[in-house]
Amino acid sequence: MNILITGGSGLIGQALIQHLNTERIIVLTRSTDRTAKLLPDNIELVTTLDDVNFNDLDVVVNLAGEAIVDKRWTSKQKDIICQSRWQITQSLVDKVQQAIKPPHSFISGSAIGFYGRQGALSIDESYQDIHEEFSHYVCQKWEAIAQQAQSETTRVCLIRTGIVLANNGGALQKMLPPFALGLGGPIASGEQFMSWIHIDDMVAVLLAAIYQTDISGPINATAPMPVTNQEFSKTLSKVLNRPCIFRVPAFILKILMGESADLVLYGQNVLPAKLLNHQFKFQYPTLQSALKQLLIKP
């Protein structure tokens, strides 16, 4: 199998590549020197899609995109977040459409931000009562562009990713310092839901999307047991054997993060219905099992 990956140097991309057992993996990157240090030696690196023959590809995995919460959402940063996803996805779709023998699968990233802020109601891929806000705007157009690759010969999967928990980057690494010092705790009311997934299960979801040709369309990449922010905080503190007595007021977060604080202050109770209906087995279905595996050394 020949696979092209964008975003291969990111947290999820690196983890996926480590678990791919295929003869040829091509990674699109802006910096071959930097990416070569992060990935195995057998990976082919290209800096332009013009160097890729899409007639030879079996699968495209599109994970590229500017980190959504690393910087304040100025108008300029919002545009960077959008265009870093939309432009590469459109370029990939154009190449797929132009191919005489296009890839049979186009696996494109998205996020549960597609649903916008939601309450405690459990929602799955069929949920339509979307809250219109920036995260939905980004994901809705991102998915719409990716869907253009759908044809009789090419299957499209849209991976609506939740909060990915890993011990080498991502959201958990940003949360750890205050919790490790015993200064962590719930954010605002703590009632907002956090739909999370262990990095190993995230990779397994992508592998399922690649190899299970009977699955397509939107796929919620979240563990089957989402938790409130308060429960997340208590569980993380318990695993670290630290107290959980502090609370972060909403106004502090808004001062620090601006509009992007909404991603933390509001959440979604997202369930992976499509995966469960396809008999997908989560290795870490509960938050405690996931955090123990990531944080407690054997």
Salt bridges, closest charged atoms under 4 A:
GLU44 OE2 - ARG24 NE 2.75
ASP50 OD1 - LYS95 NZ 2.80
ASP70 OD1 - LYS174 NZ 2.46
GLU132 OE1 - HIS136 NE2 3.88
GLU133 OE1 - ARG117 NH2 3.10
GLU133 OE2 - HIS131 ND1 3.32
GLU143 OE2 - ARG160 NE 2.78
ASP200 OD2 - HIS198 ND1 3.98
ASP214 OD2 - HIS278 NE2 3.96
GLU259 OE1 - LYS78 NZ 2.81
ASP262 OD2 - ARG117 NH2 2.91
